[in-house]
Amino acid sequence: MPSQWEYLLKNLGEWHGSFTRLSPKGKFIEDTPTIVSLEGQDNNTKIHQVVRRLPPGQPPQDLVLDYSSLSRSILFFENGAFSQGSMQWGPFSEFGAEFGLIEGDRRLRLVMVFNADSQFDKLTLIREKLAGSNAPERPLLTVDQLLGEWQGEAVTIYPDFRPSDTYSTRLQVSLLDRNRLEQRLTFGDRAIASTATITGSILHFDRSDPPVQILLLPDGASCNCPVEIKPRQRFVLEVGWLVSPTQRQRIIRSYGDKGEWVSLTLVREEKR
């Protein structure tokens, strides 16, 4: 079977884009153009990675990384999608994760960080395309684009490398009134129903435990996470990407009630 390293190689190339800093409520702070190159060396047994930031009016800033193995904190899917981040949440320490989704010659990454008080604190949206590509970005995600029935398939992989699980998914998103929506999610033999208040580009799931918000972001992206992480509560960090009006990807990093990272799930779904 292909290895995690082979899945990583799906990310090789020179990716042109930007790192966009946003507030925890999704407000724009600053944007820095970037070029991220991942080059396979020694018959692709090593990776040479250069992250070049191009802040306006300043000299380029390069971060160079060379590696031949992967950390236990990162997992990849067959198409190159991935997540890396904290293996364990705990109080009084910073916590966070990065997510990456790939579609053709486009890549979308997102980094979310919680501060030492366990509050959602920092958000970076990274929109990239391979050098020479003319693939356009998608506009800001809207509630109307999410409405309807989405059917798909989920693959869950585990940090202890036990066999993966594959199962069908169904997501129904409906408006209850102008300011509220209902979400009904079925995956495998489980079903979850929840409601959210719509405030601009934020969906507030205040009745969830813990309370959760979904930020609707540029390029068809979404960020789903707790407003605050609390002890003895399971939680997930999720990034979504609407890659076409009828196709969406979601990647979900799940944590247990002891704060431990338990699984990573990739959902690919289609609007019916």
VOPAGU-2260 file (C-alpha; in pm, 1 decimal, decimal comma):
REM VOPAGU-2260
SITE   aa  ch    i         X         Y         Z
SITE  MET   A    0       0,0       0,0       0,0
SITE  PRO   A    1     112,4     359,0     -58,3
SITE  SER   A    2     275,2     518,2     244,3
SITE  GLN   A    3     217,2     845,8     421,5
SITE  TRP   A    4     537,1     970,0     257,8
SITE  GLU   A    5     398,0     893,7     -88,6
SITE  TYR   A    6      82,8    1089,6      -2,3
SITE  LEU   A    7     301,1    1383,0     105,5
SITE  LEU   A    8     457,7    1383,3    -243,1
SITE  LYS   A    9     121,0    1492,4    -388,7
SITE  ASN   A   10     213,9    1835,3    -245,8
SITE  LEU   A   11     537,0    1873,0    -445,1
SITE  GLY   A   12     566,8    2185,8    -656,7
SITE  GLU   A   13     595,7    2561,4    -635,0
SITE  TRP   A   14     282,8    2706,6    -476,8
SITE  HIS   A   15     213,8    3079,3    -525,0
SITE  GLY   A   16     -31,8    3246,1    -293,3
SITE  SER   A   17     -64,0    3443,1      26,9
SITE  PHE   A   18     -88,7    3409,2     403,9
SITE  THR   A   19    -392,4    3606,7     518,4
SITE  ARG   A   20    -417,5    3682,1     890,8
SITE  LEU   A   21    -772,7    3705,1    1021,8
SITE  SER   A   22    -921,2    3778,6    1360,7
SITE  PRO   A   23   -1104,9    3502,8    1555,0
SITE  LYS   A   24   -1424,2    3651,1    1405,4
SITE  GLY   A   25   -1288,6    3632,8    1050,2
SITE  LYS   A   26   -1201,0    4001,7    1008,7
SITE  PHE   A   27    -910,1    4082,9     777,4
SITE  ILE   A   28    -585,0    4189,0     948,8
SITE  GLU   A   29    -309,4    4161,1     686,7
SITE  ASP   A   30    -207,9    3970,6     375,0
SITE  THR   A   31     146,1    3859,9     284,4
SITE  PRO   A   32     225,3    3718,8     -62,1
SITE  THR   A   33     413,1    3389,0     -46,3
SITE  ILE   A   34     587,6    3126,1    -256,1
SITE  VAL   A   35     610,2    2781,1     -98,1
SITE  SER   A   36     821,6    2525,9    -282,3
SITE  LEU   A   37     843,8    2156,1    -198,5
SITE  GLU   A   38    1112,0    1971,6    -394,3
SITE  GLY   A   39    1179,7    1600,0    -381,0
SITE  GLN   A   40    1548,2    1504,5    -359,0
SITE  ASP   A   41    1744,3    1176,2    -365,2
SITE  ASN   A   42    1471,6     995,3    -558,3
SITE  ASN   A   43    1204,5    1165,1    -348,4
SITE  THR   A   44    1336,4    1020,1     -23,6
SITE  LYS   A   45    1399,6    1372,0     106,5
SITE  ILE   A   46    1204,5    1697,0      88,0
SITE  HIS   A   47    1358,3    2041,1      50,3
SITE  GLN   A   48    1100,4    2303,7     145,6
SITE  VAL   A   49    1131,8    2679,9     120,4
SITE  VAL   A   50     864,0    2914,6     253,6
SITE  ARG   A   51     929,0    3260,4     106,8
SITE  ARG   A   52     727,3    3548,9     245,7
SITE  LEU   A   53     717,6    3866,9      37,3
SITE  PRO   A   54     596,7    4143,2     271,3
SITE  PRO   A   55     534,3    4465,8      76,0
SITE  GLY   A   56     821,1    4709,8     100,9
SITE  GLN   A   57    1047,0    4462,1     280,4
SITE  PRO   A   58    1313,2    4209,5     176,4
SITE  PRO   A   59    1194,2    3850,9     118,5
SITE  GLN   A   60    1193,0    3630,1     427,6
SITE  ASP   A   61    1286,3    3263,8     373,7
SITE  LEU   A   62    1225,9    2965,4     599,7
SITE  VAL   A   63    1414,0    2656,6     477,4
SITE  LEU   A   64    1328,2    2303,6     593,6
SITE  ASP   A   65    1484,3    1970,3     496,1
SITE  TYR   A   66    1335,3    1642,2     613,5
SITE  SER   A   67    1325,2    1272,5     531,2
SITE  SER   A   68    1061,4    1152,6     779,0
SITE  LEU   A   69     728,9    1271,7     915,7
SITE  SER   A   70     626,9    1377,3    1264,2
SITE  ARG   A   71     363,5    1174,5    1449,1
SITE  SER   A   72     152,4    1491,6    1461,6
SITE  ILE   A   73      78,1    1490,3    1086,3
SITE  LEU   A   74    -134,1    1260,8     870,4
SITE  PHE   A   75    -198,4    1261,7     494,6
SITE  PHE   A   76    -476,0    1127,0     275,1
SITE  GLU   A   77    -432,3     961,3     -62,5
SITE  ASN   A   78    -498,5    1283,7    -256,5
SITE  GLY   A   79    -240,7    1482,0     -54,6
SITE  ALA   A   80    -483,6    1647,1     190,1
SITE  PHE   A   81    -336,1    1664,6     539,5
SITE  SER   A   82    -344,9    1802,9     889,9
SITE  GLN   A   83     -67,9    1861,4    1137,3
SITE  GLY   A   84     -84,5    2007,1    1484,5
SITE  SER   A   85    -100,3    1951,4    1855,7
SITE  MET   A   86    -128,4    1589,6    1966,3
SITE  GLN   A   87    -269,1    1690,4    2305,1
SITE  TRP   A   88    -473,2    1981,6    2434,9
SITE  GLY   A   89    -406,7    2099,6    2787,9
SITE  PRO   A   90    -484,6    2411,8    2989,4
SITE  PHE   A   91    -232,6    2696,9    3015,0
SITE  SER   A   92     -56,5    2618,7    2685,8
SITE  GLU   A   93     -97,2    2726,7    2323,8
SITE  PHE   A   94    -274,7    2475,3    2102,8
SITE  GLY   A   95    -350,6    2458,5    1731,4
SITE  ALA   A   96    -344,7    2282,0    1397,0
SITE  GLU   A   97    -290,4    2333,8    1023,9
SITE  PHE   A   98    -514,8    2184,3     756,6
SITE  GLY   A   99    -445,6    2141,1     385,2
SITE  LEU   A  100    -686,6    2054,0     103,1
SITE  ILE   A  101    -596,5    2001,1    -264,2
SITE  GLU   A  102    -809,7    2024,0    -577,3
SITE  GLY   A  103    -631,7    2013,0    -912,7
SITE  ASP   A  104    -363,2    2281,4    -916,8
SITE  ARG   A  105    -516,4    2469,7    -624,5
SITE  ARG   A  106    -439,9    2422,5    -257,0
SITE  LEU   A  107    -616,2    2570,8      44,7
SITE  ARG   A  108    -459,3    2567,6     389,6
SITE  LEU   A  109    -577,3    2708,2     717,9
SITE  VAL   A  110    -408,5    2744,0    1056,1
SITE  MET   A  111    -609,4    2792,4    1375,1
SITE  VAL   A  112    -449,2    2865,3    1713,3
SITE  PHE   A  113    -590,4    2874,4    2067,4
SITE  ASN   A  114    -412,7    3081,2    2332,4
SITE  ALA   A  115    -296,9    2972,6    2678,9
SITE  ASP   A  116    -647,6    3050,6    2810,1
SITE  SER   A  117    -785,6    2791,6    2561,0
SITE  GLN   A  118    -968,2    3060,7    2361,5
SITE  PHE   A  119    -970,7    3070,7    1981,1
SITE  ASP   A  120    -712,6    3339,9    1914,6
SITE  LYS   A  121    -546,1    3332,5    1570,2
SITE  LEU   A  122    -649,5    3234,1    1219,0
SITE  THR   A  123    -443,1    3224,5     899,5
SITE  LEU   A  124    -598,8    3146,9     560,6
SITE  ILE   A  125    -351,5    3033,1     292,8
SITE  ARG   A  126    -471,2    3029,8     -70,1
SITE  GLU   A  127    -229,7    2883,6    -324,0
SITE  LYS   A  128    -198,6    2762,5    -681,7
SITE  LEU   A  129      82,9    2592,4    -867,9
SITE  ALA   A  130     323,0    2813,4   -1064,8
SITE  GLY   A  131     180,6    2885,5   -1410,1
SITE  SER   A  132    -175,9    2804,7   -1313,3
SITE  ASN   A  133    -461,0    3039,1   -1401,6
SITE  ALA   A  134    -712,7    2866,3   -1173,2
SITE  PRO   A  135    -932,8    3133,8   -1015,0
SITE  GLU   A  136   -1011,0    3167,8    -647,8
SITE  ARG   A  137   -1369,2    3130,1    -537,3
SITE  PRO   A  138   -1557,0    3417,8    -371,8
SITE  LEU   A  139   -1650,8    3446,8      -5,4
SITE  LEU   A  140   -1856,5    3147,8     109,2
SITE  THR   A  141   -2222,9    3227,6     174,9
SITE  VAL   A  142   -2504,0    3057,7     365,1
SITE  ASP   A  143   -2704,3    3020,9      42,4
SITE  GLN   A  144   -2425,1    2810,4    -109,3
SITE  LEU   A  145   -2443,4    2567,7     182,7
SITE  LEU   A  146   -2819,8    2518,6     179,4
SITE  GLY   A  147   -2949,9    2185,8      53,1
SITE  GLU   A  148   -2859,1    1821,0      79,4
SITE  TRP   A  149   -2498,3    1706,6      53,1
SITE  GLN   A  150   -2411,1    1339,1      12,7
SITE  GLY   A  151   -2060,7    1204,6      24,2
SITE  GLU   A  152   -1801,2     963,9     152,4
SITE  ALA   A  153   -1576,5    1001,1     454,5
SITE  VAL   A  154   -1241,7     835,6     522,5
SITE  THR   A  155   -1110,9     838,3     881,2
SITE  ILE   A  156    -746,5     765,5     959,0
SITE  TYR   A  157    -581,0     736,7    1299,1
SITE  PRO   A  158    -253,7     856,5    1454,5
SITE  ASP   A  159    -184,7     502,6    1580,3
SITE  PHE   A  160    -210,6     378,7    1216,5
SITE  ARG   A  161    -489,9     130,8    1281,8
SITE  PRO   A  162    -688,4      47,2     963,5
SITE  SER   A  163    -887,1     336,6     819,4
SITE  ASP   A  164   -1267,2     354,3     817,5
SITE  THR   A  165   -1480,9     452,0     518,0
SITE  TYR   A  166   -1849,9     538,0     543,0
SITE  SER   A  167   -2121,7     742,5     371,3
SITE  THR   A  168   -2229,2    1088,5     487,7
SITE  ARG   A  169   -2535,2    1305,7     446,1
SITE  LEU   A  170   -2559,4    1671,2     544,0
SITE  GLN   A  171   -2886,4    1864,0     522,5
SITE  VAL   A  172   -2866,6    2242,1     573,4
SITE  SER   A  173   -3197,2    2433,6     591,5
SITE  LEU   A  174   -3307,5    2783,3     686,6
SITE  LEU   A  175   -3547,2    2801,9     981,6
SITE  ASP   A  176   -3594,6    3175,9     934,5
SITE  ARG   A  177   -3389,3    3469,3     811,0
SITE  ASN   A  178   -3146,4    3450,1    1103,5
SITE  ARG   A  179   -3131,6    3079,3    1189,8
SITE  LEU   A  180   -3042,4    2756,6    1016,2
SITE  GLU   A  181   -3061,6    2388,1    1099,9
SITE  GLN   A  182   -2793,8    2132,0    1019,2
SITE  ARG   A  183   -2863,9    1758,3    1017,7
SITE  LEU   A  184   -2557,1    1539,9     977,8
SITE  THR   A  185   -2561,7    1161,8     929,7
SITE  PHE   A  186   -2235,7     968,0     912,9
SITE  GLY   A  187   -2221,3     593,5     938,3
SITE  ASP   A  188   -2482,4     498,6    1199,1
SITE  ARG   A  189   -2472,4     832,0    1384,6
SITE  ALA   A  190   -2697,2    1135,0    1342,0
SITE  ILE   A  191   -2654,2    1485,9    1485,0
SITE  ALA   A  192   -2894,7    1779,7    1457,8
SITE  SER   A  193   -2798,6    2135,0    1554,1
SITE  THR   A  194   -2913,2    2491,1    1498,3
SITE  ALA   A  195   -2715,0    2810,3    1446,5
SITE  THR   A  196   -2778,3    3182,8    1459,7
SITE  ILE   A  197   -2656,7    3363,3    1148,7
SITE  THR   A  198   -2462,0    3684,9    1214,3
SITE  GLY   A  199   -2314,1    3806,8     888,0
SITE  SER   A  200   -2046,6    3553,0     793,2
SITE  ILE   A  201   -2053,6    3371,8    1129,5
SITE  LEU   A  202   -2273,9    3077,6    1224,1
SITE  HIS   A  203   -2309,9    3054,0    1603,9
SITE  PHE   A  204   -2394,1    2704,6    1731,9
SITE  ASP   A  205   -2445,2    2830,8    2087,4
SITE  ARG   A  206   -2636,6    2525,0    2205,8
SITE  SER   A  207   -2354,3    2288,0    2117,3
SITE  ASP   A  208   -2135,8    2154,8    2395,9
SITE  PRO   A  209   -1890,2    2320,4    2372,5
SITE  PRO   A  210   -2034,0    2620,6    2180,9
SITE  VAL   A  211   -1901,8    2628,0    1824,3
SITE  GLN   A  212   -1874,8    2888,4    1551,3
SITE  ILE   A  213   -1834,4    2844,4    1176,0
SITE  LEU   A  214   -1666,3    3129,4     991,2
SITE  LEU   A  215   -1752,3    3172,5     622,2
SITE  LEU   A  216   -1430,1    3281,6     452,2
SITE  PRO   A  217   -1290,3    3386,3     112,9
SITE  ASP   A  218   -1219,9    3125,8    -157,9
SITE  GLY   A  219   -1518,7    2916,5     -49,6
SITE  ALA   A  220   -1347,8    2824,5     276,4
SITE  SER   A  221   -1498,0    2769,1     620,7
SITE  CYS   A  222   -1349,1    2731,5     968,3
SITE  ASN   A  223   -1538,1    2530,3    1231,5
SITE  CYS   A  224   -1408,3    2523,1    1588,5
SITE  PRO   A  225   -1503,1    2583,1    1953,0
SITE  VAL   A  226   -1493,0    2939,9    2076,0
SITE  GLU   A  227   -1318,2    2802,2    2385,7
SITE  ILE   A  228   -1188,6    2455,1    2469,5
SITE  LYS   A  229   -1289,3    2323,7    2809,3
SITE  PRO   A  230   -1170,3    2019,4    3006,4
SITE  ARG   A  231   -1344,9    1683,0    2972,0
SITE  GLN   A  232   -1523,1    1773,9    2648,0
SITE  ARG   A  233   -1474,5    1614,8    2309,5
SITE  PHE   A  234   -1426,5    1866,2    2028,4
SITE  VAL   A  235   -1334,8    1891,2    1661,4
SITE  LEU   A  236   -1146,6    2136,9    1443,2
SITE  GLU   A  237   -1277,3    2141,2    1086,5
SITE  VAL   A  238   -1196,6    2318,8     760,7
SITE  GLY   A  239   -1431,3    2314,0     461,5
SITE  TRP   A  240   -1371,9    2413,3      99,7
SITE  LEU   A  241   -1641,2    2465,6    -163,2
SITE  VAL   A  242   -1443,4    2374,7    -476,5
SITE  SER   A  243   -1743,5    2413,5    -710,2
SITE  PRO   A  244   -2111,5    2505,7    -659,6
SITE  THR   A  245   -2192,8    2135,9    -611,9
SITE  GLN   A  246   -1870,9    1990,2    -465,5
SITE  ARG   A  247   -1721,0    2040,5    -122,2
SITE  GLN   A  248   -1436,8    1894,1      83,7
SITE  ARG   A  249   -1411,3    1893,9     462,3
SITE  ILE   A  250   -1122,6    1782,2     681,9
SITE  ILE   A  251   -1185,2    1719,1    1052,4
SITE  ARG   A  252    -934,1    1675,5    1334,9
SITE  SER   A  253   -1109,2    1509,7    1631,8
SITE  TYR   A  254   -1002,8    1521,0    1997,2
SITE  GLY   A  255   -1123,6    1304,5    2287,0
SITE  ASP   A  256   -1249,0    1406,2    2631,0
SITE  LYS   A  257    -894,6    1391,5    2770,9
SITE  GLY   A  258    -776,0    1638,8    2508,1
SITE  GLU   A  259    -599,0    1371,7    2303,0
SITE  TRP   A  260    -593,4    1369,3    1920,9
SITE  VAL   A  261    -792,9    1063,1    1815,8
SITE  SER   A  262    -853,5    1078,5    1439,9
SITE  LEU   A  263    -849,6    1271,1    1113,1
SITE  THR   A  264   -1137,6    1256,1     864,0
SITE  LEU   A  265   -1165,2    1369,3     501,9
SITE  VAL   A  266   -1517,3    1413,3     361,4
SITE  ARG   A  267   -1582,7    1464,9      -8,7
SITE  GLU   A  268   -1944,8    1548,9     -75,1
SITE  GLU   A  269   -2173,1    1655,6    -358,8
SITE  LYS   A  270   -2490,9    1862,7    -350,9
SITE  ARG   A  271   -2799,6    1668,5    -461,1
